[in-house]
Amino acid sequence: QVQLVESGGGLAQAGGSLRLSCAASGSTSRVNIMGWYRRAPGKQRELVAQFSSGSSTNYADSVKGRFTLSRDNAKNAVYLQMNSLKPEDTAVYYCKAVIAVLGNRLDYWGQGTQVTVSS
């Protein structure tokens, strides 16, 4: 089991910045993938950024150059620095962790944190 607790959402103006944090606890040593997804009003949940096994980092095209994913392994935490925010970044942001072993996959989600960007 992995527990995820997000923080750092809120209200920002267009062009502003916010930093999201996700703290993991539990079986964190087994986590292969960890990152952030978001769900905008009326849309499906989509990948924002994630660390994958092998130390690769993936970003959605819509956030490349504006958002930066980082982590602190000692704290079992990942962070999403969001700069140059746009109104279309408004969404509930979810932290996700994946444990994938021998063909089995377990997905864990945080409770979500609201990000609202005003124009």
N, C-alpha and C positions, 0 to 999 in steps of 0.2 A: 504493500500500500504506500502511496505517496500522497501527501497533503500539500496543497498549494495555497498560499495566501498572497493576494495582490494588494498593492497600494499605489497611490500617486496619481490617480485620475483626478479629474476636475474640469474646470472651465478655463479656457484660454482664448485669446483673440487670434485671429488669423495672423500668421507670421510669428506667433509666439512659440513657446517651448513648454513641454511637460516631460517628466521622467517617471516611468512606471517601474515598480519593483515587484518581484515575485520571489517569495521565500519558500523553499521546499523543505519538507521534513518527511521522515519515514525511510523507506528503502531507496534513498537517493543514489546510492552507489550503483544501482541497477538501471538507472535512467540512461537511455541512449539518445533521446531527442528531447529538446526543451526549447520553448519559444513562446511566441505570442500570436494569437488569432484575434480577429475582431468581427463583430456583427453590427452592421449599420441598419438603421430602421428600414424595414421592408426588403432587406437583402439577406443572402445566406452568409454564414460565417466563412471568413476567408483567412488564409495565412497572411500574416504581416512579416514575421521574421522568425527564424529558428536556427538553433545549432543542431546539426545532425551528427551522427557517428562519423568519426574520421575528422572531426574538427572543422567541417565545412559550415558555412553560414549562408542561409538563403533568405532573400528579401523579395517581397512583392514588388513588381515594377513600379507601382504607384508610390512607394515610399523610398525607393533607392535614392541615395544622396541626401535624404532628409532625416531618416531614422537610423539609429545605430543600436545594435544589440550587443550587450556585453555580459560578462558573468564574473562571479566571485566564487570560485570552487570551495574556498574555505568556509563560506557562509551558505553554500548551496542555494545561491540566488542568481537570478538573471535580471537584467535591467534593459529597458527600452527607452533610449533617449530620443525624444521626438522634437525635431526642430522644424522651423518653417511650416508650422501647422496650417492646414487648410480646412475650410468648413466640411469638406467631404471626408475628413478624417474622423468626424464625429461618429462614435460607435461605442458599444460596450467591448472592452478589451479583455480577453481571457488568456491566462497563462495555461500552457499545456505541457505535460510531461509524458513521455512514452517509454515504456519498458517493452523491448522486443527481444525475446529469447527463444531460439529453437522453433521458429515458426509461430510462436504465440506472441500476441501483441496486447498490451494493456494501455489504455489511454486514461490519463488523469487530467481533470480540469479544475481550475480555480473558480471562484464564485463570480468573477467578472468585476471590472471597474469602469465606470462611465467616464468617457472623454467627450467633452462638448467644445467645439471650436466655433466661435462667433465671427461673423464677417464684419 
